[in-house]
Amino acid sequence: MTIEGGSREEMMKRYLSRYIKSASTFGGFCLGALCIIADTMGAIATGTGIVLAVTIIFQIFEQIAKEKERGQDTLFF
């Protein structure tokens, strides 16, 4: 990514700082809404448990993808 003017790090920080606050706020709102909806609808598990399970599964998938990218043999996929 290239941004004209000033030093690269300074311009990148200024450019990304416009979006980081709103993106993190929106993400937190979505996670909170998911937890509340899952709890009120009586899901099999609590909303927090569902978010935790999805996060763990996603991290495992990322780890497997990184291993495949490096050319290492993986047990899955």
Secondary structure by P-SEA (a helix, b strand, c coil): cccccccaaaaaaaaacccaaaaaaaaaaaaaaaaaaaaaacccccaaaaaaaaaaaaaaaaaaaaaaaaccccccc
